[in-house]
Amino acid sequence: MKKATLRFLSNFYPSLHLPVFAFLFITFSLSFTVQALSQTSPVDGIKDNTPAVHAFTNATIVTSPGRVIQNGTLVIRDGVIESAGRNVSVPADARIWDMEGKTIYPGFIDAYTNVGMKSPREELDRGSRSWNPQVRSNLRAEEEYDPEDDGSEELRAEGFTTALIVPPLGIFRGQASAISLGTKSIAERVVRPGVAHAVSLRRSSELGYSYPTSPTGAIALIRQTFYDADWHNRAHRIYENNPSGLSRPEWNTSLASLSNTIDGSQPVLFETNNDEEILRALRFTDEFDITPWIKGNGHEYKLTDVLQDANVPIVLPLAYPETPDIETPEDALNEDLEDLRHWYLAPENPYRLEEAGIRFSLTTDGLEKAGDFHPNLRKAVKLGFSKEAALASLTTHPAALIGIDGTHGTIESGKTANLVIADGDVFEDGTRILDVWVDGRQFIINPEKEMDPRGTWEVTLGINGSLSGEMVIRETRPGRLGGSLTVNNEEIELMNVSAQDVERRFRADFDGSATGLNGRVRLTASVSAGGMIGWGEVTGQDRIEWSASRTADAEASEDREPSELNRSVELADLRPSMEFGRESLPDMPRNILVQNATLWTMGPDGVLENGDLLITEGKVAEIGTDLRAPRNALVIDAEGRHVTPGLIDPHIHSGINGVNEVGNAIVPEVRMKDVLDIYNIWMYRQAAGGLTSAHAMHGSANPIGGQNIAIKMRWGALSDDLPIEGAPRTVKFALGENPKRVGSDRYPETRMGTEQIIADRFRMARDYEARWNEWNRTQEGIPPRRNLRLDAIVDILNGDILVQSHSYRHDEILMLMRLAEDFDFRIKAFHHGVEAYKVAPELAEHGAAAVVWSDWGAFKIEAFDNTNYNARLLTEAGVLTSLHSDNSQIASRMNWEAAKMVRTGMDPVDALELVTLSPAKVLGIDDKVGSLEPGKDADFVIWSGDPLSTFSKPEQTWIDGRKYFDLEEDLILQRRVEDERAQLIELILEDNND
C-alpha cells in the first residue's frame, strides 16, 4: 500500500524533492487512517486530521506485572501501541516526550463501577418486562449511560483508563459493560458490552416497597427468576420448532435477556455486602449451572478457605472501615469486638487473599471518594500485598476477567494505548500520577510545575522601594505554601500564599502594620526565572509597587520516610471474627467415656445413678454402668454431676437475617437456611446454656410463611454447616392477629380471610400438581412453568413439608386442623398455643403436637386465656408437647423452663422431656437427638448439679462428640476478649493522638 502510494504521488509530482514527498506521503497516510477509523456519525465541521503519534523516551516502562524495561522507548500511533523496548526507533512523525525519571504503567482497569449511572431510571414503564420491579435484567449499562458528571474524571485521576460499569438498582440490575474512560461519546467508548449480569442479594428501596422485602425473599426471587428464564428459553424453543396446537408463551424481555446466564455462558456478577452473602451467592451454583463472579466487600479474609475451594473470580474493594469513635470510655464500651477486629484486619485483606493464591481484581467501588484509593492500596502494600500482585489486580486480572485482555492490561504492540505515567513507583507514598492516556489521548492529572516560588527572596516594596527585606517561601504540607517576610528586623507571617503555574503568578497577604502600612497588604506578582515584579493592594491607600529577586533556592526536600503502620496487636483468625470466636472447630476424640454421672438418658434406660456414657466417633455407643474405656479414650470423671441429652428449642428466630417476608401473604418459597448468620453471639450463649439443637423459624407475618430449618449450635462453623442433615423440611403457618395486621393494603385483613387464602392456595397447588402430572405423563408440548411457591405447597399437601403453625386461640387451631383434614394431610404442630389445652382431645385425635410457653400469656387479647398448666394438661391428654422460647435469651436457659413445669405437678423426667426428646419428635429428628441412646448423635451436657435446679450450671456442652462449650475455657476466652479489646482500643487512641 505504501509503495503504491509513493508511485501514485511521484507520477503526479515528478519534480518534488524527497522531504516534500515524504511529507505528502505521511499526510496522505494519516488521512487514510483517520478515514478508515471514522465512525458511523457524520463529520460536523472540519475533519480533525491531527497526527496522533507519540514517542515516550528514557522511560521506565512496566509492560506487565513483573516485567520492566529500563530506559525504554514507547511509541503509540492513533490510539494503539506501536512498539515498546530499549532499542525502539523513534518515528519521524512522532511527538517526543522525555520521560526521564518517570514510570509508565498499563492503564488501570476498575472492575466494578457506577460510572455514568448517577441518575438511574427508577420506573421502567414500557415494554414486555418482569412483573417485579426489582428484575431489571433487560437493562444494558451502555444504554443507561448519563454523561453528565459521569465520574470518569475522578477515576482517571487515580490512573484508571477502563471500567466495568454496572447499573445500580434492583436485584437483577442489568448487564454490565466495559467502557473506556475518555471523553468521547459513549458509542465510541464501549469496549465490550454485555460482560456479565449484575445481581444484588438485597432489594433496592428506591423501587418501592413490594415483594421481596427481606434478604430471604430476595434469594427466593433470584431462584425463581433463574427458573423462569430457563422455562422461557425452553418454551419459546419448543414453540418455534412446532407451534401447531400450542398456546403461544409470553414474551418477557427481562427473562429473555437472562438466557445466556442459565447455561453458564454469561457470568453472573453477585454484589455482596459481607462474608455471609458471599456464601449465599456461592450456593446458587449448587442449584444452577451458572458462572458466578463475586463483587466482594472487604471481609474476604474471613473466607480464604472457602474461596480457595470455590475458585471464583473476586472483585475486591479497598474501602476500609472508619476508625471507631472511642472518644469517651462509654464509646469504647459500646464498640463490638467484631467491629474493632475488622477495623484492624480489613487492610490486610488483599495480602491474605494473595497469600491464599486467590486471584482478584480491584475496584474503587465503596470508597467515599475515589481519591482514597491509592492511600488504601499503599496501606495494603505496606501490610504485605506485593506490588506485582497489586499491579496485576489493576491490569491483567481485570482484563482477563472482563474478556478484553487481547487489547488491554499490558503494554504490548497492537494493544490499546492506555497508559499511566507517574513520577516514581505508583505503589509508594509520595508518588504522583502525572498523566493518564486513554485511547492515545493525554489527560493531565498533576502537571509538573515549571514555576517553583519556594526559596529565599530579596524584596523591595513601597514607593520608590522605600522598604526592603527578605521573604522566605516554603512548603508547609504537600500542595500548600507558606512563609514569612522580614522587614525592619521583624518577621511577619505570610498568609494565603499561592502560586499558579500556568499563569506564572504569585500571591500572598501579610499584616502591614510592622512596615508602616495600615491594614492587610495583598501582594500579587508575575514570576520569571529569578525574579518577581508586581504590586500590592493596601486597604484605604494607593497600590504600591514591589519586586523580589531570588537569593537562594529552597533546600532539597528529603525523601519522605514511608509512614509506618502500627501492627503490634496479634489477632488470631477466628470464626466468627468476634467475641468468643474459634480458631478451629473443637476436636472430636475417637472415644469418650463419661463416668460416674447421674445420667438422664430420656430413653428406655431412664435415669441412671453412677452411670457411664461411651461415645465413639461422634455417636453414642453404649449406656450403662462400669463401662470400660477403650484404649486412648478421653475419660471424663463426672462424679457428682448430672448428664443430660442436649437441650432442644423448637422455636427461635436468632441467627437469621430477615425473619419475615411481608411482601406477599403466601411465601413458602422463602427458606431460613438461605439466611443463616454465624455472627450471632446468642448461639454461643445458648450452647453455654446447654442448648445443642434448635428450630430457626420464619416469622408470623404470613398465613403461609417461609420454610424453617433445624440447626445445631456448632459455634465456629460456617452457616452452611449449621443445618441438621436429613432433618425433615418444615414450614411456618400463622393464624390470629399477626398475619392479618401487616398492612391495610394486603389481603387478608380478617381471620376469615386467613382461612380462605390458605384454602385457595391449596386448591391452586392441586391444579398445578395436576398439570405437571399430565405433562410428565405425555411429555408433549410446553412444560408448565416451575413455581417455587406452589412447589412448596404441593409438598405441604403431600406431607413432604411439615406444617408448624403459629396460633393462640382454640377456634383457629380447630379451623386449621379441619382445613388440613379436608385436603387429606395433618398439621405437625401448633406453636404458642396458649389455648391449646381447650382443644387437647382434638389435637390428640388429629395427631398434632403442641409447642407452648411455660408461662407466657395475657400480653395481648388473643393470649389472654393462658394457664401455666397448659403443658401438663396437654401431656396428660396424650398430646405430644414441647416447650419453646421464641426468645433468644430464654433459649439460653431452657432447663429453667422445664423446671417451672415441676411446679405445676409434672414429674421431673417428664418436665425435662419437654426440652429434649419431645421437641426432637416435634421436629422429626428424634432418630438423631433428644435422648442418649446407642446410635444417636453425641449431643450431651454435663451439669454441675440437678439440671432442673436454678443453681446448676452447664459445665460442658458437647455436640457431635465435640466440646463446643467448657466453663473453664470460657473464663480464658473472656480474658482473651478483654485483652483484645484493650489492645485495639489503645492502638486507636495512639493513632488518634498521632
Number of C-alpha atoms within 10 A of each C-alpha: 6 10 8 9 12 14 12 12 17 15 9 9 11 10 9 13 10 10 9 10 17 14 12 15 17 16 16 14 15 18 17 13 13 18 12 9 10 11 11 8 7 8 10 6 6 6 11 9 13 11 16 17 22 23 25 22 23 20 23 26 27 20 18 18 20 11 11 16 17 14 18 21 25 28 24 25 21 20 19 21 24 21 20 22 19 16 11 15 13 18 14 10 15 16 15 17 14 13 21 14 12 19 24 28 26 30 27 30 31 28 30 27 22 21 25 22 23 16 12 14 12 15 10 13 8 6 9 14 19 17 9 15 22 27 23 26 24 21 22 22 28 24 13 16 20 16 16 10 12 16 17 21 19 17 23 25 21 21 30 28 28 30 28 26 26 31 31 22 25 24 26 31 24 27 29 28 24 29 23 22 26 23 14 10 9 18 13 13 17 18 20 16 18 18 24 25 28 28 30 24 25 23 26 19 12 11 16 13 13 15 19 24 20 21 23 27 29 22 25 22 23 19 17 17 20 21 19 21 23 21 20 22 19 15 20 18 13 16 17 11 8 11 14 10 8 12 10 13 13 10 14 17 18 22 24 18 20 25 20 18 21 20 14 14 13 19 21 25 27 26 22 22 16 14 17 22 24 23 20 20 22 19 13 17 13 8 10 15 13 19 20 24 23 22 27 26 23 25 22 22 21 22 16 19 13 14 22 14 9 14 13 16 21 26 26 27 26 26 22 21 16 8 14 16 14 16 11 8 9 9 11 17 12 10 15 13 22 15 16 20 18 20 17 19 20 21 26 20 25 31 20 21 23 17 13 14 13 19 21 26 29 28 27 24 22 15 16 10 12 19 14 15 21 19 15 17 23 19 21 23 20 20 18 16 22 17 20 13 21 23 23 23 26 24 28 22 25 31 26 14 17 22 15 16 16 13 19 26 31 26 26 21 16 16 20 26 28 33 26 27 25 23 19 18 17 22 21 17 16 16 13 20 24 20 23 30 24 24 24 21 17 14 18 15 19 14 13 12 11 11 17 17 28 20 17 22 23 19 22 21 20 18 12 10 13 9 15 19 17 20 26 22 20 18 16 10 8 7 7 12 19 18 20 20 21 18 17 11 10 12 14 18 16 21 16 13 20 17 22 16 16 10 10 17 19 21 18 21 18 19 17 16 12 16 16 9 14 14 15 16 21 20 20 23 21 17 23 15 11 13 17 22 19 18 18 21 16 18 14 9 10 10 16 17 19 23 21 22 19 20 15 13 15 15 10 6 7 6 7 8 8 11 9 9 10 11 11 9 12 9 13 12 15 15 21 21 22 20 22 21 22 19 13 12 14 18 10 16 16 16 21 26 22 22 25 23 24 23 27 24 25 21 14 9 13 13 17 18 16 18 23 26 28 24 28 22 16 21 23 24 20 17 20 15 15 12 16 11 18 14 8 10 16 16 14 15 13 21 15 14 21 25 31 26 32 28 34 32 30 29 26 21 20 24 20 22 16 18 22 23 27 24 18 18 22 22 30 27 24 30 23 26 21 25 24 26 19 26 22 15 17 18 24 22 20 26 29 24 26 32 32 29 29 28 25 25 28 30 22 26 28 29 29 27 31 30 26 28 24 28 21 22 27 25 30 24 17 18 21 16 14 21 20 17 12 10 16 15 18 26 27 26 29 25 26 21 18 16 27 24 16 18 11 9 8 14 16 21 17 15 15 13 14 24 17 15 17 20 17 11 17 20 15 15 22 16 14 19 18 12 15 17 13 13 15 12 9 9 11 11 16 20 16 16 16 15 15 18 18 22 15 21 28 22 15 23 19 14 17 14 19 25 26 28 27 25 30 27 22 17 14 20 23 16 14 22 20 16 18 20 13 11 14 11 18 22 24 23 25 29 27 25 26 30 24 30 23 17 17 23 15 17 25 17 10 19 17 22 27 34 31 29 22 27 16 15 19 13 9 9 11 17 18 15 14 22 18 18 17 24 30 21 19 24 20 12 17 15 24 22 29 32 29 28 23 20 13 18 15 17 29 22 22 27 27 19 22 27 20 19 25 17 13 16 11 20 14 16 16 18 26 29 26 29 27 32 27 27 31 27 18 22 24 19 19 17 15 20 28 31 29 31 23 16 16 19 26 29 30 30 28 26 24 19 18 18 26 21 14 12 9 16 20 23 20 22 30 27 28 22 24 20 19 23 24 17 14 10 12 14 11 12 16 13 11 14 16 13 12 20 21 14 14 21 21 13 17 21 16 11 12 12 7 6
